[in-house]
Amino acid sequence: MVKETRAERLKFAVKFAAAAALTAELAWIGLAAGRGAGHVPAIWWANAVLASIMLLDKRRRWLLLLAAGYLGNVIAHLFFHDPMWEVLSLSTCDTGETAIAVYGVALSLGRRVDLTQQRQLLRFVGFAVLLGPLVASLAAGIILHIGLGSPYTVPLLWFPASALGMSVVVPLVLGLARRETRELFQPQRLPNTLLYLLMIGAATAAIFSGAEFPWLFFIFPPLLFLVVRLGLSGGVLGCCVVAAIGTHFTVSARGGPLAQLVDPSLENRILILQLFLATAVLSVSVVSIVFADLKRAHAAASLSEARYRELASSMEALATVDALTGVANRRQFDRAIQMEWQRALREAAPLTLLLLDVDRFKAFNDQYGHLEGDSCLRSIARIASEVSRRPSDTVARLGGEEFAMILPGTTAAGALEIAERLRKGVLTLEVTHSGNSHGVVTVSVGCATMIPGEHSSATEMVAAADSALYAAKGAGRNCVQVAPA
């Protein structure tokens, strides 16, 4: 176990006090809103907020946080002067519900909770929305029946409120901890987020304030629009707005669609509100999962396409690059010579080809080994690349010890100068070669320069450069020969 510092202990003490105070405040609001309806409000927020605080605690000091929640529940009940046995037992039920929800979610989902994934959402619903509230409501029903003679229907009032709290608050708080959700409240996006929530609030207030016709279903289009624009957290936040405003008008009995029931008692109004909110949360969850899956599928497709393009580019590069020296291979040389020939033909510009061959390279390989031979070829390729610095120039290895340089727009005089720099550059390597008359590795170079015409071809230039290369070898090697114009 990692030992906590004094600052960390102080920070957790503040979190403990905040959890107790927040639980107490929300429990008091719930108890106050539920007076006259079996002491149960439309939504019980306190347990869900405590569960969210626990799930977000990375050190998992859950027992201490449960104690804070228990303390908060006790304080809230004491404000209403309830009997002490009722205060302690019902607070135990609330804390037990939170414990079942948190430990159940943690055991099934681990540390990575993402409720936009269908499997995770179903497990969350099973433990936090169904099992925890069900156990707590049954226990509370038994306690109240024994202590106060309450009817066995009490769990029917307790369960929906707790289940709705878990299904609305926990996804909202966990969603707000996600980076993509926090971005909704960045300065550049905050106006749109607030506008959407204001739209939901205004629609809810209009529907619940005085409508004599049950227009409740009209809240679903703006809620689903909120999911499309802001995702799961935005949709759940919209459900919170609807729940808060709807609960206010329902409990205050200021008219509205729920006041038109055949039996408009507070219990019935709250029950219908709970069913409505449950349907809203279910709709938001289903739509958000669909859109999250589509977004993930699109992201996966984009990633696959990017990887395919990268792989295709790599394969193309491998297909055109000589593996040993890193310059162009014979395939790329054939493509480049034809392309540059056609360009020079259109522009009536000169085109130069240099062919160079390492002198007595077979003897070098036989005497010093293939590893030294490979190193020698890489050095010559490097010298050739340094000599041809223009992006339009092409250095290629044609095979074995033979290289080529394609020099667009280069005259015969310029070609001779480049060829000499190349030959002298190889000499400066001073690679020992006792099998060569010069005592070091040298190269022979053949040059050919042509201005393409309608009746000529690149093949003629290659043949001319090859003849010049043989002439250089015949002249004693380590020299440059230029093909006649």
C-alpha positions as CSV (number, residue, x, y, z in Angstrom):
1,M,0.0,0.0,0.0
2,V,1.3,3.5,-0.9
3,K,1.6,5.7,2.2
4,E,-0.4,8.9,1.9
5,T,1.3,12.2,2.5
6,R,-0.1,14.8,4.8
7,A,-1.4,16.9,1.9
8,E,-3.3,13.8,0.5
9,R,-4.8,13.0,3.9
10,L,-5.9,16.6,4.2
11,K,-7.4,16.5,0.7
12,F,-9.3,13.4,1.6
13,A,-10.6,14.9,4.8
14,V,-12.1,17.7,2.7
15,K,-13.6,15.2,0.4
16,F,-15.0,13.3,3.4
17,A,-16.6,16.4,4.8
18,A,-17.9,17.4,1.3
19,A,-19.4,14.0,0.7
20,A,-21.2,14.1,4.1
21,A,-22.5,17.6,3.5
22,L,-23.6,17.0,0.0
23,T,-25.4,13.7,1.0
24,A,-27.1,15.5,3.9
25,E,-28.3,18.3,1.7
26,L,-29.6,16.1,-1.1
27,A,-31.2,13.7,1.4
28,W,-32.9,16.6,3.1
29,I,-34.2,17.9,-0.2
30,G,-35.5,14.5,-1.1
31,L,-37.2,14.0,2.3
32,A,-38.7,17.5,2.1
33,A,-40.0,16.9,-1.4
34,G,-41.5,13.5,-0.4
35,R,-43.4,14.5,2.7
36,G,-47.0,13.5,2.0
37,A,-46.0,10.8,-0.5
38,G,-44.6,8.1,1.8
39,H,-41.6,10.1,2.6
40,V,-40.2,9.3,-0.9
41,P,-39.5,12.0,-3.6
42,A,-39.7,11.5,-7.4
43,I,-36.0,11.0,-7.5
44,W,-33.6,10.2,-4.7
45,W,-30.4,12.0,-5.5
46,A,-28.3,11.4,-2.4
47,N,-27.3,7.8,-2.9
48,A,-26.5,8.3,-6.5
49,V,-24.2,11.3,-5.9
50,L,-22.4,9.3,-3.1
51,A,-21.9,6.4,-5.5
52,S,-20.5,8.7,-8.1
53,I,-18.0,10.2,-5.6
54,M,-16.9,6.7,-4.6
55,L,-16.4,5.5,-8.2
56,L,-14.3,8.6,-9.0
57,D,-12.1,8.1,-5.9
58,K,-8.9,6.5,-7.4
59,R,-7.6,5.3,-4.0
60,R,-10.9,3.5,-3.5
61,R,-11.3,4.6,0.1
62,W,-14.9,3.5,-0.2
63,L,-15.6,2.4,3.4
64,L,-14.7,5.9,4.7
65,L,-16.8,7.5,2.0
66,L,-19.7,5.2,2.9
67,A,-19.3,6.4,6.5
68,A,-19.5,9.9,5.2
69,G,-22.7,9.1,3.3
70,Y,-24.2,7.4,6.4
71,L,-23.4,10.5,8.5
72,G,-25.0,12.7,5.9
73,N,-28.2,10.6,5.8
74,V,-28.5,10.6,9.6
75,I,-28.1,14.4,9.7
76,A,-30.8,14.9,7.0
77,H,-33.3,12.7,8.9
78,L,-32.6,14.4,12.2
79,F,-33.9,17.7,10.7
80,F,-37.4,16.1,10.5
81,H,-37.3,14.9,14.1
82,D,-37.9,11.3,13.1
83,P,-37.4,8.6,15.7
84,M,-33.8,7.6,16.2
85,W,-34.4,3.9,15.3
86,E,-36.0,5.1,12.0
87,V,-33.2,7.5,11.3
88,L,-30.4,4.9,11.8
89,S,-32.2,2.0,10.1
90,L,-33.2,4.0,7.0
91,S,-29.8,5.6,6.7
92,T,-28.4,2.0,6.8
93,C,-30.7,1.1,3.9
94,D,-29.5,4.1,1.9
95,T,-25.8,3.4,2.6
96,G,-26.3,-0.3,1.8
97,E,-27.9,0.5,-1.6
98,T,-24.9,2.7,-2.4
99,A,-22.5,-0.1,-1.3
100,I,-24.2,-2.7,-3.5
101,A,-24.2,-0.4,-6.5
102,V,-20.5,0.7,-6.2
103,Y,-19.0,-2.7,-5.3
104,G,-21.1,-4.5,-7.9
105,V,-20.1,-2.0,-10.6
106,A,-16.5,-2.2,-9.6
107,L,-16.4,-6.0,-9.6
108,S,-18.0,-6.3,-13.0
109,L,-16.5,-3.4,-14.8
110,G,-13.2,-2.8,-13.1
111,R,-11.6,0.7,-13.1
112,R,-12.6,1.5,-16.6
113,V,-16.3,2.4,-16.6
114,D,-17.7,3.5,-20.0
115,L,-21.5,3.5,-20.0
116,T,-21.6,4.2,-23.7
117,Q,-20.8,0.6,-24.3
118,Q,-23.8,-1.7,-24.3
119,R,-22.3,-4.5,-22.2
120,Q,-21.1,-2.1,-19.5
121,L,-24.4,-0.2,-19.4
122,L,-26.3,-3.5,-18.9
123,R,-24.1,-4.5,-16.0
124,F,-24.4,-1.1,-14.5
125,V,-28.2,-1.3,-14.8
126,G,-28.1,-4.7,-13.2
127,F,-26.1,-3.7,-10.1
128,A,-26.7,0.0,-9.6
129,V,-30.1,0.6,-11.0
130,L,-31.9,-2.7,-10.1
131,L,-30.2,-4.8,-7.5
132,G,-29.0,-2.0,-5.1
133,P,-32.3,-0.1,-5.0
134,L,-34.3,-3.3,-4.9
135,V,-32.5,-4.7,-1.8
136,A,-32.6,-1.3,-0.1
137,S,-36.3,-0.8,-0.8
138,L,-37.3,-4.2,0.4
139,A,-35.3,-3.7,3.6
140,A,-36.9,-0.3,4.2
141,G,-40.3,-1.7,3.6
142,I,-39.8,-4.4,6.2
143,I,-38.3,-2.0,8.7
144,L,-41.2,0.5,8.3
145,H,-43.8,-2.2,8.4
146,I,-42.4,-3.5,11.7
147,G,-41.8,-0.2,13.3
148,L,-44.7,1.9,12.0
149,G,-47.1,-0.6,10.6
150,S,-46.6,0.8,7.1
151,P,-48.1,-1.1,4.2
152,Y,-46.0,-3.5,2.2
153,T,-46.4,-1.2,-0.8
154,V,-43.7,1.1,0.6
155,P,-41.0,-0.6,-1.5
156,L,-43.0,0.3,-4.6
157,L,-42.5,4.0,-3.7
158,W,-38.9,3.7,-2.6
159,F,-37.5,1.6,-5.5
160,P,-38.4,3.9,-8.5
161,A,-37.0,7.0,-6.8
162,S,-33.6,5.3,-6.0
163,A,-33.4,3.5,-9.4
164,L,-34.0,6.8,-11.2
165,G,-31.4,8.6,-9.1
166,M,-28.8,5.9,-10.0
167,S,-29.7,5.8,-13.7
168,V,-29.5,9.6,-14.1
169,V,-26.8,10.9,-11.7
170,V,-24.1,8.3,-12.0
171,P,-23.9,8.3,-15.8
172,L,-23.9,12.1,-15.7
173,V,-21.1,12.5,-13.1
174,L,-19.0,9.7,-14.7
175,G,-19.6,11.3,-18.1
176,L,-18.5,14.7,-16.9
177,A,-15.2,13.1,-15.8
178,R,-14.5,12.1,-19.4
179,R,-12.4,14.4,-21.6
180,E,-14.9,14.5,-24.4
181,T,-17.6,15.6,-22.0
182,R,-15.5,18.2,-20.3
183,E,-14.9,19.7,-23.7
184,L,-18.6,20.6,-23.8
185,F,-17.9,23.2,-21.1
186,Q,-14.9,24.7,-22.8
187,P,-15.3,28.4,-23.5
188,Q,-15.8,27.9,-27.3
189,R,-18.6,25.3,-26.8
190,L,-20.1,26.4,-23.5
191,P,-22.7,28.8,-25.2
192,N,-24.1,26.0,-27.3
193,T,-24.3,23.6,-24.3
194,L,-26.1,26.2,-22.2
195,L,-28.4,27.0,-25.1
196,Y,-29.4,23.4,-25.5
197,L,-30.0,23.0,-21.7
198,L,-32.0,26.2,-21.6
199,M,-34.1,24.9,-24.5
200,I,-34.8,21.7,-22.5
201,G,-35.6,23.7,-19.4
202,A,-38.0,26.0,-21.1
203,A,-39.8,23.1,-22.8
204,T,-40.1,21.3,-19.5
205,A,-41.4,24.3,-17.7
206,A,-44.0,25.0,-20.4
207,I,-45.2,21.4,-20.4
208,F,-45.4,21.0,-16.6
209,S,-46.6,24.5,-15.6
210,G,-50.1,24.8,-16.9
211,A,-50.9,22.5,-19.8
212,E,-54.2,20.7,-19.4
213,F,-53.4,18.2,-22.1
214,P,-50.7,15.5,-21.4
215,W,-48.0,17.0,-23.6
216,L,-45.3,15.0,-21.8
217,F,-44.2,13.2,-24.9
218,F,-43.2,16.5,-26.5
219,I,-40.1,16.5,-24.3
220,F,-38.5,13.6,-26.1
221,P,-37.5,15.3,-29.4
222,P,-35.4,18.0,-27.7
223,L,-33.9,15.3,-25.3
224,L,-32.9,13.1,-28.2
225,F,-31.5,16.2,-30.1
226,L,-29.4,16.8,-27.0
227,V,-28.0,13.3,-27.1
228,V,-27.1,13.7,-30.8
229,R,-25.4,17.0,-30.1
230,L,-23.8,16.4,-26.7
231,G,-23.7,12.6,-26.3
232,L,-24.7,10.5,-23.3
233,S,-23.7,13.0,-20.6
234,G,-25.5,15.8,-22.3
235,G,-28.7,13.7,-22.6
236,V,-28.5,12.6,-19.0
237,L,-27.9,16.3,-18.0
238,G,-31.0,17.1,-19.9
239,C,-32.9,14.4,-18.0
240,C,-31.7,16.0,-14.7
241,V,-33.1,19.3,-15.8
242,V,-36.4,17.7,-16.7
243,A,-36.5,15.8,-13.4
244,A,-35.7,18.9,-11.3
245,I,-38.3,21.1,-13.0
246,G,-40.9,18.3,-13.3
247,T,-40.5,17.4,-9.7
248,H,-41.0,21.0,-8.6
249,F,-44.2,21.4,-10.5
250,T,-45.5,18.0,-9.6
251,V,-44.9,18.3,-5.8
252,S,-46.2,21.9,-5.7
253,A,-49.4,20.8,-7.6
254,R,-49.5,23.9,-9.8
255,G,-51.5,22.3,-12.5
256,G,-49.9,20.7,-15.5
257,P,-50.6,17.4,-17.2
258,L,-50.2,15.2,-14.0
259,A,-52.8,17.2,-12.2
260,Q,-55.4,15.9,-14.8
261,L,-55.2,12.3,-13.5
262,V,-58.3,10.6,-12.3
263,D,-56.7,10.3,-8.9
264,P,-54.4,13.4,-8.7
265,S,-53.0,12.5,-5.3
266,L,-49.3,13.3,-4.7
267,E,-48.4,9.6,-4.7
268,N,-50.0,9.0,-8.1
269,R,-48.5,12.1,-9.6
270,I,-45.0,11.1,-8.4
271,L,-45.5,7.6,-9.7
272,I,-46.5,8.8,-13.2
273,L,-43.6,11.3,-13.1
274,Q,-41.2,8.4,-12.2
275,L,-42.5,6.3,-15.1
276,F,-42.1,9.2,-17.4
277,L,-38.5,9.9,-16.3
278,A,-37.6,6.3,-16.5
279,T,-38.8,6.2,-20.1
280,A,-36.8,9.4,-20.8
281,V,-33.7,7.9,-19.3
282,L,-34.1,4.7,-21.2
283,S,-34.6,6.5,-24.5
284,V,-31.6,8.7,-23.9
285,S,-29.4,5.6,-23.0
286,V,-30.5,3.6,-26.1
287,V,-29.9,6.5,-28.5
288,S,-26.6,7.4,-26.9
289,I,-25.3,3.8,-27.2
290,V,-26.3,3.7,-30.9
291,F,-24.5,7.0,-31.6
292,A,-21.5,6.0,-29.5
293,D,-21.2,2.7,-31.4
294,L,-21.5,4.5,-34.7
295,K,-18.8,7.0,-33.6
296,R,-16.5,4.1,-32.5
297,A,-17.1,2.3,-35.7
298,H,-16.3,5.5,-37.7
299,A,-13.2,6.0,-35.6
300,A,-12.1,2.4,-36.2
301,A,-12.8,2.7,-39.9
302,S,-10.8,5.9,-40.1
303,L,-7.9,4.3,-38.1
304,S,-8.0,1.2,-40.4
305,E,-8.0,3.4,-43.5
306,A,-5.0,5.4,-42.1
307,R,-3.1,2.3,-41.3
308,Y,-3.9,0.9,-44.7
309,R,-2.6,4.0,-46.4
310,E,0.5,3.9,-44.2
311,L,1.0,0.3,-45.0
312,A,0.4,0.9,-48.7
313,S,2.8,3.8,-48.7
314,S,5.4,1.7,-46.9
315,M,5.0,-1.2,-49.3
316,E,5.3,1.2,-52.3
317,A,8.4,2.6,-50.8
318,L,9.8,-0.8,-50.2
319,A,9.0,-1.7,-53.8
320,T,10.9,1.3,-55.2
321,V,13.9,1.4,-52.8
322,D,17.0,-0.7,-52.8
323,A,17.1,-2.5,-49.5
324,L,20.9,-2.4,-49.2
325,T,21.8,1.1,-50.1
326,G,18.6,3.1,-49.6
327,V,18.6,4.6,-53.1
328,A,16.1,3.8,-55.8
329,N,16.0,0.3,-57.2
330,R,15.9,-0.9,-60.8
331,R,12.1,-0.7,-60.9
332,Q,12.1,2.9,-59.8
333,F,14.9,3.7,-62.3
334,D,12.9,2.3,-65.2
335,R,9.9,4.4,-64.1
336,A,12.0,7.6,-63.5
337,I,13.9,7.4,-66.8
338,Q,10.7,7.2,-68.8
339,M,9.0,10.0,-66.8
340,E,12.0,12.3,-67.1
341,W,12.4,11.5,-70.8
342,Q,8.8,12.5,-71.5
343,R,9.2,15.7,-69.5
344,A,12.4,16.6,-71.3
345,L,10.6,15.9,-74.6
346,R,7.8,18.3,-73.8
347,E,10.2,21.0,-72.6
348,A,12.8,20.4,-75.3
349,A,15.4,20.3,-72.4
350,P,18.6,18.3,-72.1
351,L,18.6,15.0,-70.1
352,T,21.7,13.4,-68.7
353,L,22.3,9.8,-67.6
354,L,25.4,8.6,-65.7
355,L,26.2,5.0,-65.3
356,L,29.0,4.0,-62.9
357,D,30.5,0.7,-62.0
358,V,32.8,-0.2,-59.1
359,D,36.1,-1.3,-60.5
360,R,37.0,-5.0,-60.0
361,F,34.3,-5.4,-57.3
362,K,34.2,-9.2,-57.6
363,A,37.8,-9.3,-56.5
364,F,37.0,-7.0,-53.6
365,N,34.2,-9.3,-52.4
366,D,36.3,-12.4,-52.8
367,Q,39.2,-10.9,-50.8
368,Y,37.4,-8.8,-48.1
369,G,34.0,-10.6,-47.8
370,H,30.5,-9.7,-48.6
371,L,30.0,-7.6,-45.4
372,E,32.8,-5.3,-46.5
373,G,31.4,-5.3,-50.0
374,D,28.0,-4.2,-48.8
375,S,29.5,-1.4,-46.7
376,C,31.5,-0.3,-49.8
377,L,28.3,-0.1,-51.9
378,R,26.5,1.9,-49.2
379,S,29.3,4.4,-49.1
380,I,29.3,4.8,-52.9
381,A,25.5,5.3,-52.8
382,R,25.9,8.0,-50.2
383,I,28.6,9.8,-52.2
384,A,26.3,9.7,-55.3
385,S,23.4,11.1,-53.3
386,E,25.5,13.9,-51.9
387,V,26.7,14.8,-55.4
388,S,23.1,15.0,-56.8
389,R,21.5,17.4,-54.4
390,R,18.5,18.5,-56.5
391,P,15.1,16.9,-55.7
392,S,14.6,16.1,-59.4
393,D,17.8,14.0,-59.6
394,T,17.5,10.2,-59.2
395,V,20.2,7.9,-57.8
396,A,19.5,4.2,-58.4
397,R,21.3,0.9,-57.9
398,L,20.7,-1.1,-61.1
399,G,22.1,-4.3,-59.6
400,G,25.3,-5.7,-58.2
401,E,28.0,-3.0,-58.3
402,E,26.3,-0.8,-61.0
403,F,24.6,2.5,-60.2
404,A,22.9,5.2,-62.3
405,M,22.2,8.9,-61.9
406,I,19.4,10.6,-63.8
407,L,20.0,14.4,-64.1
408,P,17.2,16.4,-65.7
409,G,18.1,19.7,-67.3
410,T,21.8,19.0,-67.1
411,T,24.1,19.7,-70.1
412,A,27.0,17.6,-71.3
413,A,29.5,20.0,-69.6
414,G,27.5,19.9,-66.3
415,A,27.3,16.1,-66.6
416,L,31.1,15.8,-66.9
417,E,31.6,18.0,-63.9
418,I,29.2,16.0,-61.7
419,A,30.8,12.7,-62.9
420,E,34.2,13.9,-61.9
421,R,33.0,15.0,-58.5
422,L,31.5,11.6,-58.1
423,R,34.7,9.8,-59.1
424,K,36.9,11.9,-56.8
425,G,34.4,11.5,-54.0
426,V,34.8,7.7,-54.2
427,L,38.6,8.1,-54.1
428,T,38.4,10.2,-50.9
429,L,36.8,7.2,-49.2
430,E,40.2,5.5,-49.4
431,V,38.7,2.1,-49.1
432,T,41.6,-0.3,-49.5
433,H,41.4,-2.6,-52.5
434,S,44.6,-4.5,-53.2
435,G,43.0,-6.2,-56.2
436,N,42.7,-2.9,-57.9
437,S,45.7,-1.3,-59.7
438,H,45.0,2.0,-57.8
439,G,45.2,0.3,-54.4
440,V,41.8,1.7,-53.3
441,V,38.2,1.3,-54.5
442,T,37.5,3.4,-57.7
443,V,34.6,3.7,-60.1
444,S,34.3,4.1,-63.8
445,V,31.7,6.5,-65.2
446,G,29.9,6.7,-68.5
447,C,27.9,9.9,-69.4
448,A,25.3,10.4,-72.1
449,T,23.4,13.7,-72.6
450,M,20.5,14.0,-75.1
451,I,17.7,16.4,-76.0
452,P,14.8,14.0,-76.6
453,G,13.2,14.1,-80.1
454,E,10.1,12.5,-81.6
455,H,12.2,9.7,-83.2
456,S,14.4,8.9,-80.2
457,S,13.9,7.0,-77.0
458,A,15.3,6.7,-73.5
459,T,16.6,3.3,-74.5
460,E,19.1,5.0,-76.9
461,M,20.4,7.2,-74.1
462,V,20.8,4.2,-71.8
463,A,22.8,2.4,-74.6
464,A,24.9,5.4,-75.2
465,A,25.8,5.8,-71.5
466,D,26.5,2.0,-71.3
467,S,28.9,2.3,-74.2
468,A,30.7,5.2,-72.6
469,L,31.0,3.2,-69.4
470,Y,32.7,0.3,-71.2
471,A,35.0,2.9,-72.8
472,A,36.0,4.1,-69.4
473,K,36.8,0.6,-68.3
474,G,38.8,0.1,-71.4
475,A,40.7,3.3,-70.8
476,G,42.2,1.9,-67.5
477,R,39.2,2.5,-65.1
478,N,38.9,5.2,-62.5
479,C,38.0,7.7,-65.3
480,V,35.0,9.3,-66.9
481,Q,34.0,8.9,-70.6
482,V,31.3,10.9,-72.4
483,A,29.2,9.5,-75.2
484,P,29.4,11.5,-78.4
485,A,26.4,13.8,-78.9
